[in-house]
Amino acid sequence: MIDKIKQLSKQYFQETKAIREQIHANPELSFNEYNTSKFVQDKLTEYGVDFRAGYVETGIVGVIKGRNPESKSIALRADLDALPIVEENNASYCSTNKGVMHACGHDAHTACLLGAARILKQLENEFEGTIKLIFQPGEERLPGGAKLMIEEGVLENPVPQKIIGQHVYPDLEVGKVGFKKGMYMASADELHVIVKGKGGHAALPHMLVDPILIASNIIVSLQQIVSRSAKADVPTVLSFGKIIGEGSTNIIPDEVKLEGTFRTMNEEWRFDAHKKMKALAESIAEGMGGSCDFDVRVGYPFLENDDAVTETHIQAAKEYLGNENVIDLDLRMTAEDFSYYSQVAPVCFYRLGTRNESKGIISGLHTSTFDIDSKSLEIGMGLMAYGAIQQLSG
């Protein structure tokens, strides 16, 4: 089976590479992946894969039935959306949609899943069960396409016993893959804060209520929520990445807007921390004569890989790539809406190495120069196909 899949991966590599480059050159933002969705549907039709489109408008679910299709079912997932980033690469397949870029590798995810679909369709008489192919919109934007697709029944008829997700990883050399059993990625909530005061001339601070000063105190003080309230064994991150106070050198504004993120790996602590942050921020603002609107927009939950499902995929990866090319991963405070699947089914979410220092392919995710070594596509689609068959037989 490995030899067959490797041969098919090699055979389909050039087209899969072209698919990835086509999608990369024509990126679309979350929940607006209309052309990408149509492109994927055309490919599934070409490959003879049955599918249903229209989940959350642009989502697609393909179905490949092996022998005895009612016996068991698994799902493979890829995401479709791009990011609002201006690409600064010089490749022939650079984004033609200025200000939008596949800087998180979703183009590669989609190409790999299409490649795996083509392989699995060729081999449908050589495995038992049903494989669902989930092409999901809106991973990069709350409330998350995974959540919405689940609500629209993506995990029904049939219900998959296992769900597998693959994500590019520029920290890992091409040819290698990484896994982490158990807790892997953090929950992620957005913080939107408006600090209100009374603006005026900066030379007359005694006549004003300075929201810049209040906001500064809030940012610094909120760190004690992490350093003094979080348990030592619960990873927690609080960061503010945006401050808007539209005054000037001699003008104090009436209000300051803050935007940040709160991430952790314990749901009870997560929501307790929301209350603590809100109460502390509001009390600081009131104590300094102002007020504070503290809005927590609840985002993705934590992502926990099922031990048994992940172990099956680790063994499949070792068989397919060799023991030396399968790496243990650490906990990550980044987040993924694949976490919603992990809340309702046993999952394995793993990493595909895409780095190649000799080619200068070293940029991180969500950067304007992110790219992948295209060799990873051949590895990615082959491992998805082989791993899927192993999951069905496990």
N, C-alpha and C positions, 0 to 999 in steps of 0.2 A: 504493500500500500504506500509506504514512504517513497519508494522509487517511482511509482506511478504519479504521485502528487508532485514530486520534484520535477519530473519530466513535463507535466502539464504546466507547472508554475513557470518553468523556463520557456515553454512554448507560448504561453500567454503573456509573458513579461512585457514585451514591447507595446502591446495594446494597453495593458494596464498602466504602464508608464505614460502613454499618450492620454489615457483617461485622466490620470492625476494632473497632468499638465493642462489639459483642457479645463478642468474644474478650477485649478489654481489661477488660470488666466481670467476666469470669469466668476470671481467670488461674489457671494451675496450674504447680506447680514441676516441675523437671527429672525426666523419666522417670515423671511422674504425670499426663500430659496426656490423660487418658482422655476427658473430656468434649469437650475441644478437638479431639481426633482424631475423635470421633464427629461433631462439627459439620462438620469438613472433609469427612469421607466423605459426609455428607448433601448437601453442596454439590456435590461432584464428581458424585454420582449425579444431582442435579438438572440439572447442566450436560451430562450425557451423556458424561462422561469415564470411561473404564475405569481401574480402579485395583486395587492389592493392598494390603491393610492388614496390620498385625501385625509389622512390622519393629521389633525392640526393643520390642515390645508396642504402642506408640502411633504408630510411624512409618508413613507411607503413601507409596506411589509410584504416581502417575498416569501414563498413557501416552496421548499424542495422536499418531496416525499420519496423516501427510500422504500425498501421492502417492509411489509408489516407497519405501515405508517402510523397506526393508532397505538403502537406499543409504547412509544416514548417520544418526547419532544424537547428540543433545546432551541435557544435563540442566540444569534450573533448580532451585535449592534455596531453601527457606525453613525457618526454625526455629519451634518451637511453644511453648517453655517460657518461664516468667516467673521473676522474682527474689523472694527473701525480703525485701521492702521494704514498709513501710507507706506507702500513697499519701496525699499531702497536696494533691492537686488538688481542684477543686470542680466538675468537669464532670459531666454527667448520666450518663456512662459510666464513672465511677470504679469501682475494684475493689470487688466485693462480698465478696471473700475476704480478710478482714483479715490484713495481714502479708504478702500476696503481691501483686505488681504487675508489669505489663508495662512495666518501666522501661528496657528495652533495645530496644524497638521490634519484638519478634518478632511481636506482633499485627499490625503494619503489614506485616511481611514476608509473613506468611501470607495476609493480605487481598490484597496485591499479586499474589501467585502465583495465588491463586484467580481474581482478575480477569484476569490474563494467560491462565490456562487457559481461561476462558470465551471470551476473544477468539480464542485460537488454535484452539479447537474450531470456532468460526464460520468460520475461514479455512483449515481443514485441507485443502481442495482447491486451495489456492493456494500451497502450499510443498511441497518434497520432503523426505522423511526422517521421523524419529521424534523427538518431544520427550518426555523423561521429567520428571515433576514430583515432586521429592523434598520431602516434608514431614517434617522431622526433629525428633525429641525431643532433650532433654538437651544443648543447646549450652553451657549455663552450668555444667555439672558434670562433673568427671572421671569416667570416661575420655573423655567426649564422645560424643554420639549419632552424630556423623559416623563416628567410628572403628568403633563397634558396627554401624552400618548397612552400612558397607563389608564388615565381616566376615560379615554375614548376606546378602551378595550384591546389595546395592542397585545396584551398577554392572555387573551382569550382565544378559544377555538383554533388551535388547541392551546392549552396552558403549558408553557415550557417548564420543565423541571429544573433547568439550569439556564443561566444567561451569561454569555461571554462578551467581554469588551476588550479591545486592543487600542492602545494609545501610543503615538510616537514619543520618543524620549531622546532628546539631543545630547543628554549627558552620557549616553551609552553608545559605544562604538557599533557601527552597522555590523550585523552578523550575530549580535547578542540580544537576548531578551531578559527581562527582569520580572520577578514575582515577589509578592508579600502576602503571606497568609494572615487572616484575621484583620484587625483594624488597620486601615491603610491611609485613608484621606479624611480630612476634617470637614465638619459642617462649615457653612459660610453664610453669614448674615451681613446685610448692608446697613450702615448707619448713616442717616441723613439728619443733620442737626442744624437748626437755625438759632443763633444767639442774637437776642434783640437788646438794644440799648437806646441811647439818645446821642445822635451824632452832632457834630459842629466843628468849631475851630480847634485844631490840635494844640494851639497855644493856650487854650482856656479849659483844661481838663476838669477843673473843679466845677464847671457848669454842665458837664456831660456825664453820660454813663457809657463807658468805653467798651464796646462789644469785642474789640480786638484783644484787649486785656482779659476780658472774661473768657473768651474762647481759648486763649493761651493757657489760662489756669485749668480750664476743663480738660484740654488735651493732656497736659502733664498729670493732672490728678487722676484721670481715668486709668492711668497705667497701674495704679495701686489695686484696681480690680483684678488685674492679672497677677501682680507680685504679692498681694496680701490676701486675696480671697480664693484664688484657684488652688486646688489641691496639687501637691507636687507631682503626682502621677497622672495628672490630666493635662496634656499639652493644650496650651491656650495662646492665641495671638490676637492682639488688638493693635490695629494700625490705621492712621488717618493719612489718606493720600491726596486730599484736596481741601484747600482753604480759600475761600473767596471773601475778601473784605474790600469792597470797592471804594476806598477812600483815596488819600494821596499823602504827600509828605506833610501837609498841614491840614488835612481833613480827616476827622474821625467819622466813619460811616455809621448808619443807624443799625446795621445788622451784619453779621458774619455767618457764612454758610460753611459747614464742615461735611465732608463725606469720608467714610472709613469702612473698615471691615472687621468683623469679629469672628474668630474661628476656634473651634474646640472639638473634642472627641467624646463628650459626655452630654447626653441630652438633658439630664436634670440640671447640671451645672450651666448648660447653655442658656436656658430660659431664666434661671435664677440670676445669672450675670446680666441679662437684659434689664431686669428690674433694678439691679444695683447701679448699673451705668446711668440709667434714666434718672433715678433718684439723686445720685451724686451730682450729675450735670445740672439738674434743675436747682438743687440747693446752692451750688456755687454761684449760678447766675443770679438767683434771688438775693443771696448774701452780698452780692456786689452791686445790687440795685437794678439788675436787668431781668430778663426772662429767657427761657430756653425751650424750644420745641424739639424733643428728642424722639425721632422716628426710627424704630428698628424694623427693617424689612426682612422678614424671615426667609432665608434662602435654602440651599441644598442641605440635606442631612449628612451625617458622616457616611463614609463608604467602608463597608466591612466585607472582606473576601471570605467566602466559605472555605474552611480548611480542606474538606474532602474534594470539592470541585477544583480548587486551586492545585492541590497535590496531583490530581489527574492531569491537569494541564502542564504542570511542571514536568511530570514524567514524559508526556507527549513531546514537550519541547526538547528534553534531553535526548529522546530517541531521534527526533527530527534534526536537531542542530549539534548534538554532542554535549556532554556534561559541562565542558569548559565554557560553553556559550550561554549558560543559564545562570543568572545572577540573582542573589538575594537583595531585595530593596529595603530601604528604611521607611519609616513613617513619613508622610508628607502633610504639610499644613495647607497645601493647595486643595481645591475642591472640584468636584465633577458631578454633573447631574445624573450620571450613571448610578450614583448613590441611591436614587429612588428605586432602581431595580433591586439593589441589594437589600432594601427594606421589605421586599415582598417575595423574593426568591433567592435560592443559593446562587452566588455569582463568582466569577473570576474576572478581575480587571487587571490586565498586565501591560507591560511596557515593551515597545519595539525599538531597538537601537537604531538611530538614524545618523549618528555622528561620523564624520570622516575628516580628521584633521589634515591629512595630506591634500585634500581638495578644498580646505578652508571652510568646510561645513561644520561650524562650531557654535553658531548663534542659538540663543535660548528661545523657548516658546514665548509668544506674545511680543516679539521684537520685530523691527522693520526689516531685518536681514535674515530672518529664519528661513531655512531650507532643509531639505533632506537628501541623503545619498539615495538615489533611486533604486539601488540594489536592495534596499530595505523592503521595497514593494514585493519583489519576488519572494523574499523570506516571509513577509507578513501574510501574503495571501495563502502561501503554502502551509504555514503553521496554523492559520485559522481553519483551513480545510481539514488538516490532519487532526488538530485538536478537537474539532467538532465531532469527527467520527469516533475518536477515542472517548469523548464524553458520552456519546450515545451507547457505546459498548461497555462503559464502566458501570 
